[in-house]
């Protein structure tokens, strides 16, 4: 389904009426399903501080549409990879399609594969050039269409109101990827 002015107006109205983050993010997820079809949606909050090791990100799940498989408050460490470089160093969206791409990117891909997930759009939520959270949409499809990617980016922007960065967010990455992680 295409993102129309009418649909986006309905989303904005629903978000304005939401009394709390959980309600608002359930609304975002409902619109995500309209635009992207079956899949899962999560937001990972970057909880890395200056006390954490360099070249490492600590993420904590802030919202999950499949909390039984991917629980809220679950934490994971991420090191410098093409995924972390794209989101946390460059501040760009990350799109991957297919089992091979997802298995190379996500440690927990076996759990994703069991749910039939084989595509992803990750949108960085940014403040002052720091990625304070990632907006993550996993789909059950062969490829993302350009209008679906744009719709997910707009949904991510809509969700930012409900996701607050931690006060002492701080991380540092060496920007050079090891040769084993670069693509030819």
Backbone as a ProteinNet text record, in pm:
[ID]
protein_1_A
[PRIMARY]
XXXXXXXXXXXXXXXXXXXXXXXXXXXXXXXXXXXXXXXXXXXXXXXXXXXXXXXXXXXXXXXXXXXXXXXXXXXXXXXXXXXXXXXXXXXXXXXXXXXXXXXXXXXXXXXXXXXXXXXXXXXXXXXXXXXXXXXXXXXXXXXXXXXXXXXXXXXXXXXXXXXXXXXXXXXXXXXXXXXXXXXX
[TERTIARY]
83.6	0	89	54.1	131.8	95.7	194.8	173.8	107.8	-17.4	-90.7	-100.9	-137.4	-155.9	-262.2	-369.6	-476.7	-426.8	-351.7	-299.2	-200.2	-112	-15	-84.2	-188.3	-266.4	-330.3	-383.5	-441.9	-335.5	-216.4	-107.2	-72.4	-54.2	-19.3	-127.8	-252.6	-362.7	-360.9	-338	-331.1	-216.2	-102.9	12.7	-15.2	-86.7	-120.8	-210.7	-296.2	-390.9	-332	-213.1	-154.5	-116.1	-159.9	-128.5	11.7	76.5	208.6	283.9	411.1	496.5	447.5	405.8	362.4	243.6	147.9	31.5	73.9	158.2	204.3	278.3	365.1	444	359.3	253.7	159	89	59.9	0.6	99.9	224.5	328.2	334.7	329.5	336.4	215.6	99	-20.1	-1.9	52.4	77.8	191.7	290.5	399.9	342.5	249.5	187.8	110.3	44.9	-26.3	69.4	182.4	276.3	372.6	410.8	516.7	469.5	347.6	296.9	348.6	338.1	377.5	525.4	554.7	692.8	696.9	805.7	821.9	885.1	862.9	910.2	967.9	1081	1139.6	1213.7	1237.1	1325.7	1430.8	1555.9	1668.2	1723.7	1727.5	1782.8	1932.2	2011	2155.3	2181.6	2231.7	2257.8	2408.1	2487	2632.2	2672.4	2764.6	2816.6	2967.5	3027.1	3172.9	3245.5	3175.7	3236.1	3243.2	3174.5	3176.6	3298.5	3340.6	3458.2	3440.5	3549.7	3553.4	3521.5	3465.1	3432.7	3326.5	3239.5	3133.3	3009	2894.5	2765.1	2688.1	2621.4	2533.6	2390.6	2309.6	2171	2076.2	1966	1860.5	1728.5	1657.6	1529.8	1431.4	1379	1286.5	1141.7	1122.5	989.1	1005.4	909.8	911.9	769.1	740.7	608.9	597.9	709.6	712.7	793.2	739.9	813.9	841.7	761.3	787.5	915.7	947.5	1070.7	1185.9	1152.2	1252.1	1208.2	1240.2	1184.7	1235.7	1143.8	1179.9	1276.9	1372.1	1479.1	1593.1	1575.5	1684.8	1801	1923.1	2041.3	2132.6	2205.9	2307.2	2420.4	2539.4	2658.7	2682.2	2720	2753.1	2891.3	2972.8	3105.2	3100.5	3213.4	3218	3200.8	3092.4	3057.7	3003.2	2976.6	2910.6	2777.5	2703.6	2577.1	2599	2689.2	2712.4	2773.3	2860.4	2918.5	2810.1	2721.7	2614.6	2526.5	2481.2	2387.1	2454	2560.4	2616	2729.9	2798.7	2906.8	2855.8	2792.8	2748.5	2610.4	2529.3	2394.4	2301.7	2322.7	2242.2	2150.9	2048.1	1962.7	2037.1	1997.3	2054.4	1940.9	1956.4	1857	1928.1	1872.7	1929.7	1815.6	1844.7	1744.3	1807.7	1738.4	1783.6	1850.7	1842.5	1896	2045.3	2121.4	2266.3	2299.5	2237.6	2265.5	2226.8	2110.9	2067.4	2151.1	2189	2269.7	2409.5	2461.3	2591.8	2583.6	2464.5	2447.4	2400.8	2314.1	2248.9	2282.7	2336.9	2370.3	2247.2	2133.3	2011.1	1927.2	1991.6	1916.4	1845.5	1898	1821.4	1680.2	1666.1	1533.6	1449.1	1510.9	1438.4	1393.5	1484.5	1452	1333.5	1327	1216	1081.6	1083.5	961.8	937.1	1025.3	1009.4	1059.5	1139.3	1188.4	1311.5	1310.7	1424.5	1461.8	1405.1	1444.2	1443.4	1520.5	1525.9	1546.5	1485.4	1514.2	1545.3	1664.8	1703	1719.6	1649.3	1657.8	1720.4	1830.3	1887.8	1804.8	1782.3	1722.4	1839.4	1853	1973.6	1946.2	2044.4	2046	2191.5	2216.7	2353.5	2455.2	2418.8	2504.5	2529.5	2464.3	2475.6	2347.5	2364.2	2249.7	2208.3	2095.3	2051.1	1955.9	1909.2	1822.7	1814.4	1772.1	1745.6	1600.3	1538.1	1399.7	1411.8	1363.4	1393.4	1267.1	1260.7	1147	1200.5	1153.8	1189.9	1068.2	1087.9	976.6	988.7	878.7	868.9	844	946.4	931.9	1065.7	1067	1192.1	1271.8	1201.5	1268.9	1179.3	1242.5	1169	1149.9	1037.7	1012.4	1051.8	1086.5	1131.7	1026.8	898.8	794.7	781	809.3	805.2	919.9	1036	1150.8	1121.4	1066.7	1031.3	927.3	828	724.4	785.4	880	943	1026.9	1091.2	1168.1	1074.9	959	862.3	805.1	779.1	733.3	838.4	965.4	1073.4	1074.6	1061.5	1056.8	937.9	826	707.1	729.5	803.7	827.6	926.8	1008.9	1114.7	1060.7	942.6	881.7	870.8	859.2	833	957.2	1071.8	1195.9	1297.7	1332	1421.9	1562.7	1663.6	1801.4	1839.8	1930.1	1980.8	2063.9	2070.3	2136.2	2285.7	2350.6	2496.6	2542.3	2463.9	2499.5	2635.6	2721.9	2854.6	2912.6	2963.9	3032.7	3134.9	3236.9	3343.6	3373.9	3382.5	3422.7	3540.6	3639.2	3738.4	3661.1	3673.4	3587.6	3637.1	3757	3807.8	3762.3	3689	3648	3764.6	3776.6	3877.1	3850.9	3955.3	3942.7	3846.2	3838.6	3751.4	3603.9	3570.3	3430.6	3387.5	3478.7	3441.2	3393.3	3310.2	3260.4	3347.7	3355.3	3440	3375.2
-117	0	124.4	218.6	343.1	436.3	514.4	616.2	736.8	759.3	872	982.4	1099.4	1210.8	1175.9	1112.3	1074.4	977.5	875.4	779.2	844.6	929.3	993.3	1089.2	1156.3	1242.9	1160.5	1042.6	954.3	908.7	877.7	838.7	952.8	1071.5	1186.1	1214.2	1202.7	1222.5	1115.9	991.3	882.7	905.6	952.2	978.4	1095.2	1196.3	1311.1	1270.2	1172.2	1127.6	1023.7	972.4	865.8	920.3	852.5	901.1	865.2	767.2	723.9	658.7	629.5	573.5	437.6	352.4	218.3	225.9	311.7	328.5	385.9	487.1	549.9	450	369.9	276	159.9	124.1	25.9	84.5	214	281	280.5	312.7	308.3	168.4	67.2	-70.7	-105.4	-55.9	-81.8	-21.4	99.1	160.8	89.1	42.4	-35.4	-157.2	-226.5	-344.6	-306.4	-191.4	-145.6	-124.9	-61.9	-25.3	-137.3	-220.1	-318.6	-463	-484.7	-620.9	-694.8	-828.8	-909	-892	-902.6	-891.3	-854	-790.8	-747.4	-609.7	-540.9	-403.7	-390.1	-322.4	-295.2	-162.2	-112.4	2.7	-39.1	-20.7	-48.8	84.8	104.5	225.8	206.5	302.9	299	344.4	254.8	286.3	287.7	315.3	321.4	451.9	441.4	559.9	564.7	672.6	686.1	579.3	510.8	403.6	271.5	262.9	140.6	140.4	21.7	12.8	87.2	140.7	201.6	93.1	134.3	43.1	-60.7	-23.2	-113.4	-31.6	-83.9	-22.5	-118.4	-64.2	-143.2	-99.5	-193.6	-165.4	-234.6	-165.6	-223.3	-208.3	-318	-314.3	-228.2	-128.3	-31.8	-67.3	-121.9	-164.3	-286.4	-377.6	-495.9	-538.3	-558.6	-608.9	-758.8	-824.8	-968.3	-988.4	-937.8	-941.3	-1083	-1180.2	-1317.6	-1371.6	-1328.2	-1370.4	-1272.2	-1144.6	-1038.8	-946.8	-985.9	-914.9	-771.2	-686.2	-549.9	-559.2	-469.7	-461.7	-558.6	-646.6	-733.8	-648.7	-689.1	-611.4	-692.5	-618.6	-683.5	-586	-642.3	-565.1	-577.5	-467.9	-467.8	-404.9	-469	-416.3	-350.7	-300	-231.7	-332	-315	-396.6	-300.4	-346.7	-257.4	-203.2	-283.6	-239.3	-125	-144.3	-38.7	85	65.8	181.4	262.4	193	261.9	343.1	281.4	347.4	442.8	397.9	471.6	565	539	628.8	723	665.5	746.2	809	752.5	804.4	781.5	673.3	640.6	521.4	505.9	388.2	265.7	150.1	22.6	-63.7	-113.9	-201.4	-329.1	-443.7	-571.7	-665.8	-751.4	-843.8	-980.3	-1083.4	-1220.4	-1281.6	-1413.6	-1489.6	-1465.7	-1464.8	-1447.1	-1311.4	-1205.7	-1071.8	-1060.6	-1114.3	-1103.8	-1191.3	-1310.5	-1398.1	-1340.7	-1263.7	-1199.9	-1076.3	-1020.5	-895.3	-914.7	-1011.8	-1025.3	-1158.3	-1150.8	-1271.3	-1356.1	-1290.7	-1363	-1397.8	-1407.5	-1440.2	-1576.1	-1677.7	-1803	-1783.1	-1695.3	-1665.9	-1591.8	-1503.2	-1429.7	-1524	-1611.5	-1705.7	-1793.1	-1834.9	-1917.6	-1845.2	-1712.1	-1632.1	-1596.3	-1642.9	-1615	-1477.1	-1412.8	-1278.3	-1286.7	-1211	-1218.4	-1082.9	-974.3	-840.2	-746.7	-640.3	-544.6	-402.7	-309.9	-166.7	-117.9	-63.3	-1.8	147.6	228.4	373	428.9	504.4	562.4	680.6	686.2	803.6	886.1	1007.5	1087.4	1211.1	1242.8	1369.9	1414.9	1534.2	1588.8	1490.8	1430.6	1337.5	1204.6	1182.2	1053.7	974.6	846.2	757.6	709.8	761.1	725.7	605.8	565.7	448.2	404.7	280.8	232.1	187.1	224.1	188.8	73.7	-43.7	-166.4	-233.9	-255.3	-322.9	-444.6	-560.7	-686	-737.4	-778.4	-821.3	-963.9	-1009.8	-1143.9	-1124.6	-1089	-1055	-1077.3	-1066.7	-1079.6	-950.2	-839.2	-709.6	-598.9	-492.8	-371.6	-285	-220.9	-123	15.5	105.2	239	311.4	297.7	365.4	306.3	177.4	115	166.4	180.1	233.9	377.1	456.7	595.3	599.2	512.2	507.3	470.8	376.6	337.8	452.7	527.3	643.8	747.8	769.5	863.9	811.6	682.9	625.8	643.7	625.1	644.3	788.2	882.8	1023.6	1049.4	987.9	1003.8	946.6	837	771	846.1	932.9	997.2	1072.5	1126	1198.9	1111.7	980.4	888.7	812.2	842	771	874.7	874.1	974	916.7	989.3	942.7	939.4	848.8	849.6	975.8	1023.4	1151.7	1148.5	1037.7	1031.9	947.8	950.5	876.9	922	825.2	854.7	726.8	736.7	622.8	672.8	590.1	623	497.6	516	407.9	454	366.1	386.3	365	454.1	443.3	346.6	297.8	203	62.3	-0.6	-138.8	-231.3	-341.8	-442.2	-493	-526.2	-571.4	-689.5	-774.2	-890.8	-852.2	-727.6	-685.7	-595.6	-558.7	-471.8	-555.9	-497.1	-570	-538.7	-633.7	-616.9	-526
0	0	0	-78.9	-89.2	26	66	168.1	101.9	134.7	78.1	182.6	138.2	231.2	334.5	291.1	382.5	490	448.3	545.4	641.4	588.5	676.1	772.8	729.5	819.1	929.9	895.3	996.9	1097.4	1048.2	1137.6	1232.8	1179.2	1263.2	1366.5	1326.2	1420.8	1530.3	1491.9	1590.2	1687.4	1637	1723.5	1818.3	1770.9	1855.4	1970.8	1947.2	2048.9	2144.5	2115.1	2197.9	2335.9	2442	2576.5	2625.3	2558.6	2604.2	2487.7	2513.6	2408.4	2360.4	2450.9	2410.4	2314.6	2346	2258.6	2123.2	2126.6	2002.4	1915.2	1974.3	1894.9	1843.3	1913.8	1859.1	1736.5	1739.6	1622.4	1505	1534.2	1429.9	1370.7	1456.3	1407.8	1321	1356.2	1274	1134.7	1127.8	997.6	925.5	999.4	938.1	867.3	930.2	867.8	742.2	743	622.6	505.4	532	425.4	388.4	485.7	461.5	470.9	514.2	522.8	644.9	642	758	790.6	917.7	963.3	1108.8	1146.9	1285.6	1288.2	1397.7	1414.7	1553.8	1563	1693.8	1690.5	1808.6	1826.2	1927.1	1888.9	1977.4	2025.8	2156.3	2215.2	2236	2191.4	2211.9	2356	2439.7	2580.2	2609.6	2506.6	2520.1	2587.7	2681.5	2751	2736.7	2783.1	2774.8	2855.4	2944.6	3023.6	2947.3	2833.7	2753.6	2661.7	2617.8	2531.3	2398.9	2348.9	2215.9	2112.5	1998.9	1888.2	1925.2	2018	2057.8	2093	2054.7	2084.9	2173.9	2274.2	2358.7	2328.6	2280.9	2244.3	2341	2370.4	2453.3	2380.1	2367.1	2295.2	2373.6	2306	2363.8	2330.8	2212	2167.6	2078.7	2088.9	2003.4	1972.3	1844.6	1806.3	1831	1854.2	1885.2	2013.3	2123.2	2249.7	2298.8	2257.3	2300.6	2237.1	2115.3	2048.5	2071	2078.7	2092	2205.7	2332	2447.5	2463.7	2509.5	2546	2663.2	2665.5	2765.3	2735.6	2634.5	2595.2	2545	2576.9	2538.6	2448.8	2362.7	2279.6	2252.4	2239.4	2204	2054.9	1991.9	1849.4	1832.6	1751.6	1720.1	1582	1537	1407.8	1293.6	1221.2	1104.9	999.2	879	783.6	837.2	914.7	973.3	1072.8	1168.3	1268.4	1204.1	1104.9	1037.7	966.5	896.2	823.1	917.4	1026	1116.8	1214.5	1280.5	1394.3	1357.9	1249.3	1205.5	1096.6	993	879	899.6	989.6	1011.8	894.4	820.4	702.8	730.9	646.3	660.5	608	659	618.7	565.8	444.2	383.5	340.5	378.8	337	299.3	203.6	151.3	130.8	175.6	153.8	275.6	279.4	392.5	413.2	306.2	319.8	381.5	332.5	384.7	532.2	569.5	708.3	800.5	755.4	840.9	863.7	767.3	784.6	873.4	889.2	961.2	1105.1	1129.3	1259.1	1325.7	1447.3	1524.3	1552.4	1568.3	1603	1479.5	1363.7	1243	1250.3	1317	1324.1	1382.6	1482	1537.2	1433.8	1357.9	1253.5	1142.1	1100.3	992.9	1031.7	1159.1	1206.3	1192.2	1192.4	1175.1	1028.2	939	796.2	755	839.1	809.5	719.6	608.8	516.7	455.1	506.5	461.4	581.9	572.6	683.8	631.5	702.4	688.7	829.5	848.6	975.8	951.4	1029.2	1016.2	1144.2	1133.4	1254.9	1304	1434.1	1495.8	1548.8	1499.1	1523.3	1607.5	1690.8	1763.7	1770.2	1717.8	1717.3	1657.8	1544.5	1469.5	1541.7	1654	1722.6	1697.8	1669.5	1653.3	1792.2	1841	1976	1976.9	1860.5	1851.6	1705.9	1686.1	1550.6	1541.8	1432.9	1399.6	1300.8	1337.9	1264.8	1213.7	1085	1023.5	948.5	988.7	923.5	849.2	723.7	641.4	592.4	536.2	476.5	327.7	255.9	114.1	45.7	-83.8	-158	-159.8	-182.9	-195.9	-141.3	-95.6	-58.1	-182.1	-190.7	-296.2	-243.9	-333.6	-293.8	-209.7	-244.7	-167	-26.8	-10.1	122.6	209.8	150.1	224.5	268.4	178.2	213.5	325	317.6	421.9	556.8	558.8	686.3	742.6	655.8	701.7	764.7	703.9	761.3	892.8	901.1	1028.3	1137.2	1101.2	1198.4	1249.4	1158.5	1200.9	1293.3	1262.1	1344.9	1485.2	1493.9	1623	1711.9	1655.2	1734.8	1855.4	1844.1	1956.7	2081.7	2062.3	2172.1	2218	2160.4	2195.2	2239.3	2365.5	2421.5	2435.8	2387.4	2404.6	2552.9	2587.3	2724.3	2744	2866.2	2895.6	2867.7	2895	2881.9	2762.4	2654	2532.4	2481.2	2456.7	2403.7	2345.7	2223.4	2163.2	2062.1	2039.3	1945.2	1864.3	1733.5	1644.5	1560.6	1544.3	1440.4	1311.1	1214.8	1097.2	991.3	1004.2	905.2	941.4	850.2	870.4	839.8	914.7	877.4	736.3	664.1	525.1	512.1	614	608.6	609.8	647	655	540.2	455.1	343.2	227.1	144.7	28	-92	-181.8	-299.8	-400.8
[MASK]
++++++++++++++++++++++++++++++++++++++++++++++++++++++++++++++++++++++++++++++++++++++++++++++++++++++++++++++++++++++++++++++++++++++++++++++++++++++++++++++++++++++++++++++++++++++++

